[in-house]
Amino acid sequence: MEVGTRRRNEKTDEPGGEQGSGHPGADRAQAYADIDVGVMQTAAPMAPIGTIKSRDFFSERIGCQTYSPPFGMSIAALCLR
């Protein structure tokens, strides 16, 4: 499958977003929350579990910075320039 394309899924391609559009305020938020739960339980191939925000600061003398998403900055790979 190419980047930017997706496979057709009969369960999620139905117009579900319209279920929440007619409700005001908190009812609208709950309607969209119900849609989200339904998709995640029945049709989602993957589910988000979190995001990583990390900052690593180094002096100009430090090189060889290697970042690995699951583990973060590799301290063992750092070197002096």
Secondary structure, DSSP 8 states (H G I E B T S, - for coil): --TT-----TTTSS--THHHHT--HHHHHHHHHHHHHHHHHHT-S--------------TTEE---EETTTEE-GGG-EE-
